[in-house]
């Protein structure tokens, strides 16, 4: 009875969210506990102009949550001694591609970049996607205003070299693991995906299938434009919006690849996060602890190795401390996080590029909702 009541309250919450916010056209949420309870809810229309109801198994673009997959595979390759986080990225990528990639205050640090710098967002490289060149628009703004477009790694590197500037010099390798400077940049994960392909001598989709999708039975998860789900899928991913404008981003989603091109659903997403947090994905229990080497990126988020941490300081919530959330978010208001206090996993998306603080507020509500059902 308690589970039924919790499911009903969750559905009511999602229905109300879509009903009260004119810029939310579809939302889906999945919630799981460590002891095996599971609830899900969806509301709205999945595809713009088609009238198809959003369902709990509708495929969704998970955006930058993809980085969690890319980071996890990188850690698995290190466990298998196929690479080291301390390796220079020049060991795996062409010299011509990397030449002059990281010039900061008159010094070229390109040859000092290591795999660790990429996975931990500590390279200092600029963000090819959201950073705007002087007098110009960011790629993000161009897509929103002018429509779908495609790019490749060479474009990403050209932007980083010639149109943007690094934020800081990478920490020397002896200090990198203890350094505190981080700057969130999709550029890092574009390079990291290329390194994985170089190590494995196979496309990234095939590597993901071998190391994650297959072993974890993630049958609805794949890189958009580079593969297909391992089992039948209930159609195309739900439409993403910018305000009230529907965006059709086939080319862009193909181009994101390792930094944001994943398609999944909430059930698969929860299974993946549980495998990370409960030790089913990694051979060495210390791997997860290494991924929690937190560094500040933007308030109130911190970044580890492909993981984000949300934790408001006590001063912002003195009487009832805000729950800690560990996982990853995406620009489409996608979210995948774990709260240890409630032993609760939460996945979902609002399919909206604006007002990206709403997923955190929703997750905090869901934690309270589930806890109320337990009492």
C-alpha positions as CSV (number, residue, x, y, z in Angstrom):
1,X,0.0,0.0,0.0
2,X,2.8,2.4,0.9
3,X,4.5,1.8,-2.5
4,X,1.3,2.4,-4.3
5,X,0.8,5.7,-2.4
6,X,4.3,6.8,-3.2
7,X,3.9,6.1,-6.9
8,X,0.6,8.0,-6.9
9,X,2.3,11.0,-5.2
10,X,5.2,10.9,-7.6
11,X,2.8,10.9,-10.6
12,X,0.8,13.8,-9.1
13,X,4.1,15.8,-8.6
14,X,5.1,15.3,-12.3
15,X,1.6,16.1,-13.6
16,X,1.6,19.3,-11.6
17,X,5.1,20.3,-12.7
18,X,4.1,20.0,-16.4
19,X,0.7,21.6,-15.9
20,X,2.1,24.7,-14.0
21,X,5.1,25.4,-16.2
22,X,4.3,26.5,-19.7
23,X,7.8,25.7,-21.0
24,X,7.7,22.1,-19.8
25,X,6.2,19.9,-22.5
26,X,7.3,16.5,-21.3
27,X,8.9,15.1,-18.1
28,X,9.9,11.7,-16.9
29,X,11.3,10.5,-13.6
30,X,12.4,7.2,-12.3
31,X,13.2,6.5,-8.6
32,X,14.8,3.4,-7.1
33,X,16.0,2.4,-3.6
34,X,18.9,0.2,-2.6
35,X,16.5,-2.4,-1.4
36,X,14.8,-2.8,-4.8
37,X,11.7,-0.5,-4.7
38,X,11.1,1.3,-7.9
39,X,8.6,4.0,-9.0
40,X,8.4,6.0,-12.2
41,X,6.1,8.7,-13.6
42,X,5.8,10.7,-16.9
43,X,3.7,13.5,-18.2
44,X,3.2,15.6,-21.3
45,X,3.8,15.0,-25.0
46,X,6.9,13.2,-26.1
47,X,7.4,14.6,-29.6
48,X,6.6,18.1,-30.7
49,X,3.5,18.2,-33.0
50,X,2.8,14.5,-32.9
51,X,0.6,14.2,-29.8
52,X,2.4,11.1,-28.5
53,X,2.1,10.7,-24.8
54,X,5.3,10.8,-22.8
55,X,5.8,7.4,-21.2
56,X,8.1,6.1,-18.5
57,X,10.0,4.1,-21.1
58,X,10.2,6.9,-23.7
59,X,13.9,7.3,-24.9
60,X,15.5,10.5,-23.8
61,X,18.7,12.4,-24.6
62,X,20.7,12.3,-21.4
63,X,23.1,15.0,-22.6
64,X,26.2,15.4,-20.4
65,X,25.2,12.4,-18.2
66,X,27.1,10.7,-21.1
67,X,30.3,11.9,-19.4
68,X,29.6,9.5,-16.6
69,X,29.6,6.6,-19.0
70,X,32.8,7.9,-20.7
71,X,34.6,8.4,-17.4
72,X,33.5,5.0,-16.1
73,X,34.8,3.2,-19.2
74,X,38.1,5.2,-18.9
75,X,38.4,3.9,-15.3
76,X,37.6,0.4,-16.4
77,X,40.4,0.6,-19.0
78,X,42.8,1.7,-16.3
79,X,41.7,-1.2,-14.1
80,X,42.6,-3.5,-17.1
81,X,46.0,-1.7,-17.4
82,X,45.1,-0.6,-21.0
83,X,45.8,3.0,-20.1
84,X,46.8,5.1,-17.1
85,X,45.3,8.3,-16.0
86,X,48.9,9.6,-15.7
87,X,49.6,8.9,-19.4
88,X,50.1,12.0,-21.6
89,X,47.3,12.3,-24.1
90,X,50.0,12.6,-26.8
91,X,50.5,8.9,-26.3
92,X,47.1,8.2,-28.0
93,X,46.3,11.2,-30.2
94,X,48.0,12.6,-33.3
95,X,50.8,15.1,-32.8
96,X,49.3,17.4,-35.4
97,X,46.0,17.5,-33.6
98,X,47.5,18.4,-30.3
99,X,50.1,20.9,-31.4
100,X,49.3,24.3,-29.9
101,X,46.1,23.0,-28.2
102,X,46.9,24.5,-24.8
103,X,48.6,27.9,-25.0
104,X,48.3,29.9,-21.8
105,X,50.0,33.2,-21.1
106,X,52.6,32.7,-23.8
107,X,53.5,29.1,-22.8
108,X,52.5,25.9,-24.6
109,X,51.3,23.3,-22.1
110,X,49.9,20.9,-24.8
111,X,52.5,18.2,-24.0
112,X,51.7,18.3,-20.3
113,X,48.1,17.3,-20.7
114,X,47.3,13.9,-19.2
115,X,44.3,11.6,-19.3
116,X,43.6,12.6,-15.7
117,X,43.3,16.3,-16.7
118,X,40.6,15.4,-19.2
119,X,38.4,13.1,-17.0
120,X,38.7,15.4,-14.0
121,X,38.0,18.7,-15.9
122,X,41.3,20.1,-14.7
123,X,43.0,20.6,-18.1
124,X,42.1,24.3,-18.2
125,X,41.0,23.9,-21.8
126,X,38.1,26.1,-22.9
127,X,34.6,24.7,-23.5
128,X,34.0,24.5,-27.2
129,X,30.2,24.2,-26.7
130,X,29.2,27.0,-24.3
131,X,32.1,29.4,-24.4
132,X,31.7,32.3,-26.9
133,X,34.7,33.7,-28.8
134,X,35.3,37.4,-28.6
135,X,32.6,39.2,-30.6
136,X,30.9,36.0,-31.5
137,X,28.3,33.4,-30.3
138,X,28.9,30.1,-28.6
139,X,28.1,26.9,-30.5
140,X,25.2,26.5,-28.0
141,X,23.8,29.9,-28.9
142,X,24.2,29.2,-32.6
143,X,22.3,25.9,-32.4
144,X,19.5,27.6,-30.5
145,X,19.2,30.5,-32.8
146,X,20.1,29.0,-36.2
147,X,19.3,25.4,-35.9
148,X,20.9,21.9,-36.1
149,X,24.5,21.6,-37.1
150,X,27.3,19.0,-37.1
151,X,30.9,19.0,-36.1
152,X,33.8,16.7,-35.4
153,X,36.9,16.5,-33.2
154,X,39.0,18.5,-35.6
155,X,36.4,21.4,-35.3
156,X,36.5,21.1,-31.5
157,X,40.3,21.3,-31.5
158,X,40.3,24.2,-33.9
159,X,37.9,26.2,-31.7
160,X,40.0,25.5,-28.6
161,X,43.2,26.5,-30.4
162,X,42.2,29.5,-32.4
163,X,38.9,31.0,-31.2
164,X,39.0,30.5,-27.4
165,X,41.6,30.7,-24.6
166,X,42.4,28.3,-21.8
167,X,41.3,29.2,-18.3
168,X,44.5,28.1,-16.5
169,X,47.6,25.9,-16.9
170,X,47.2,22.3,-16.1
171,X,48.6,21.2,-12.7
172,X,51.9,19.4,-13.1
173,X,51.3,15.7,-12.8
174,X,52.8,15.4,-9.4
175,X,50.3,17.9,-8.1
176,X,47.3,17.2,-10.4
177,X,45.5,14.6,-8.2
178,X,45.6,16.9,-5.3
179,X,45.0,20.2,-7.2
180,X,41.7,22.1,-6.7
181,X,41.4,24.0,-9.9
182,X,38.7,22.7,-12.3
183,X,36.9,24.2,-15.3
184,X,34.0,22.3,-16.9
185,X,34.6,21.9,-20.6
186,X,33.0,19.5,-23.1
187,X,36.3,19.7,-25.0
188,X,37.9,17.4,-22.4
189,X,35.5,14.6,-23.1
190,X,35.6,14.9,-26.9
191,X,39.3,14.2,-26.5
192,X,38.7,11.5,-23.9
193,X,36.4,9.7,-26.3
194,X,39.0,9.8,-29.0
195,X,41.5,8.3,-26.6
196,X,39.2,5.4,-25.7
197,X,38.8,4.6,-29.4
198,X,42.6,4.8,-29.9
199,X,43.2,2.4,-27.0
200,X,40.5,-0.1,-28.1
201,X,40.9,0.4,-31.9
202,X,37.1,0.3,-32.2
203,X,34.3,2.9,-32.4
204,X,33.1,4.2,-29.0
205,X,29.7,2.7,-29.3
206,X,31.2,-0.8,-29.6
207,X,33.4,-0.2,-26.5
208,X,30.4,1.0,-24.5
209,X,28.5,-2.1,-25.6
210,X,31.3,-4.4,-24.5
211,X,32.1,-2.8,-21.2
212,X,28.7,-1.3,-20.0
213,X,25.6,-1.8,-22.1
214,X,26.0,-5.6,-22.5
215,X,27.2,-6.5,-19.0
216,X,24.6,-4.3,-17.3
217,X,21.7,-5.2,-19.7
218,X,21.3,-1.6,-20.7
219,X,19.0,-2.5,-23.6
220,X,17.7,1.0,-24.4
221,X,21.0,2.9,-24.2
222,X,23.2,3.9,-27.2
223,X,25.1,6.8,-28.7
224,X,22.8,8.7,-31.0
225,X,23.8,8.2,-34.6
226,X,26.5,5.6,-33.8
227,X,24.5,2.6,-32.8
228,X,21.1,1.1,-31.9
229,X,19.6,-0.1,-28.6
230,X,20.3,-3.7,-27.8
231,X,16.6,-4.4,-27.8
232,X,13.5,-2.9,-29.5
233,X,13.1,0.7,-28.6
234,X,9.7,2.5,-28.3
235,X,10.7,5.2,-30.9
236,X,12.7,8.3,-31.2
237,X,14.0,10.3,-28.2
238,X,11.7,12.9,-26.7
239,X,11.9,16.4,-28.1
240,X,14.1,19.0,-26.4
241,X,13.0,22.6,-26.1
242,X,14.6,26.0,-25.6
243,X,11.8,27.9,-23.9
244,X,8.8,27.2,-26.1
245,X,10.9,26.4,-29.2
246,X,11.2,22.8,-30.2
247,X,14.7,21.8,-31.2
248,X,15.4,19.1,-33.8
249,X,19.0,18.2,-33.1
250,X,19.9,15.0,-35.0
251,X,23.2,16.4,-36.3
252,X,24.2,17.9,-33.0
253,X,23.4,14.8,-31.0
254,X,25.5,12.7,-33.4
255,X,28.4,15.2,-32.9
256,X,28.4,15.3,-29.1
257,X,29.3,11.6,-28.9
258,X,31.4,11.1,-25.7
259,X,30.5,14.4,-24.1
260,X,26.7,14.4,-24.5
261,X,25.3,12.1,-27.3
262,X,23.8,9.3,-25.2
263,X,20.2,8.1,-25.5
264,X,18.7,6.1,-22.7
265,X,15.6,5.8,-20.5
266,X,15.1,6.2,-16.8
267,X,15.2,2.5,-16.0
268,X,18.5,1.9,-17.8
269,X,20.0,5.1,-16.3
270,X,19.2,4.0,-12.8
271,X,20.7,0.5,-13.4
272,X,23.9,2.2,-14.6
273,X,24.2,4.5,-11.6
274,X,23.5,1.7,-9.2
275,X,26.3,-0.4,-10.9
276,X,28.7,2.4,-10.2
277,X,27.7,3.2,-6.6
278,X,27.2,-0.4,-5.5
279,X,30.4,-1.8,-6.9
280,X,29.1,-3.9,-9.8
281,X,30.9,-2.1,-12.6
282,X,34.4,-1.8,-11.2
283,X,36.8,-4.5,-10.1
284,X,38.5,-2.4,-7.5
285,X,36.4,-0.7,-4.8
286,X,38.9,2.2,-4.6
287,X,38.0,3.2,-8.2
288,X,34.7,4.8,-7.1
289,X,36.5,6.6,-4.2
290,X,39.0,8.0,-6.7
291,X,36.1,9.3,-8.8
292,X,35.0,11.3,-5.7
293,X,38.0,13.6,-5.6
294,X,35.9,16.7,-5.6
295,X,36.9,20.1,-7.1
296,X,34.7,23.2,-7.4
297,X,33.3,23.9,-10.9
298,X,30.3,26.2,-10.3
299,X,28.3,26.9,-7.2
300,X,27.0,24.6,-5.7
301,X,28.4,21.9,-7.9
302,X,31.7,20.1,-7.5
303,X,33.4,17.7,-10.0
304,X,35.3,14.5,-9.5
305,X,36.2,12.0,-12.3
306,X,33.0,12.0,-14.4
307,X,30.8,12.6,-11.3
308,X,29.2,15.7,-10.0
309,X,28.4,16.5,-6.3
310,X,25.6,18.9,-5.2
311,X,25.8,19.9,-1.6
312,X,24.6,23.3,-0.3
313,X,26.7,24.7,2.6
314,X,25.0,24.5,6.0
315,X,24.6,28.3,6.1
316,X,22.0,28.0,3.3
317,X,19.9,25.5,5.2
318,X,20.8,25.7,8.9
319,X,17.8,23.9,10.3
320,X,17.4,21.0,7.8
321,X,20.7,20.4,5.9
322,X,20.2,19.9,2.1
323,X,20.8,16.3,1.0
324,X,24.0,15.5,-0.9
325,X,23.5,14.4,-4.5
326,X,26.2,12.5,-6.4
327,X,25.8,11.7,-10.1
328,X,25.6,14.0,-13.2
329,X,23.3,16.4,-14.9
330,X,22.8,17.6,-18.5
331,X,22.1,20.8,-20.4
332,X,18.6,19.5,-21.4
333,X,17.7,19.4,-17.6
334,X,18.5,15.7,-17.5
335,X,19.6,14.3,-14.2
336,X,20.9,11.1,-12.7
337,X,21.9,11.3,-9.0
338,X,22.2,9.2,-5.8
339,X,21.4,10.4,-2.3
340,X,23.2,8.2,0.3
341,X,21.2,9.4,3.3
342,X,17.9,8.2,1.8
343,X,19.7,5.5,-0.2
344,X,17.8,6.7,-3.2
345,X,18.6,6.9,-6.9
346,X,16.8,9.4,-9.1
347,X,16.8,9.7,-12.9
348,X,14.9,11.8,-15.4
349,X,14.7,14.9,-17.6
350,X,12.6,18.0,-18.2
351,X,13.7,18.2,-21.8
352,X,14.2,21.9,-21.4
353,X,17.4,24.0,-21.9
354,X,16.2,27.0,-19.8
355,X,16.0,27.3,-16.1
356,X,18.3,24.4,-15.3
357,X,18.0,24.8,-11.5
358,X,14.6,23.0,-11.6
359,X,16.0,19.4,-11.7
360,X,17.7,19.9,-8.3
361,X,14.6,21.3,-6.8
362,X,12.6,18.5,-8.2
363,X,15.0,15.9,-6.8
364,X,14.9,17.4,-3.3
365,X,11.1,17.2,-3.5
366,X,11.2,13.6,-4.5
367,X,13.5,12.7,-1.6
368,X,11.1,14.3,0.8
369,X,8.2,12.6,-0.9
370,X,9.7,9.1,-0.6
371,X,10.8,9.7,2.9
372,X,7.3,10.8,3.8
373,X,6.0,7.5,2.4
374,X,8.4,5.6,4.6
375,X,7.2,7.2,7.8
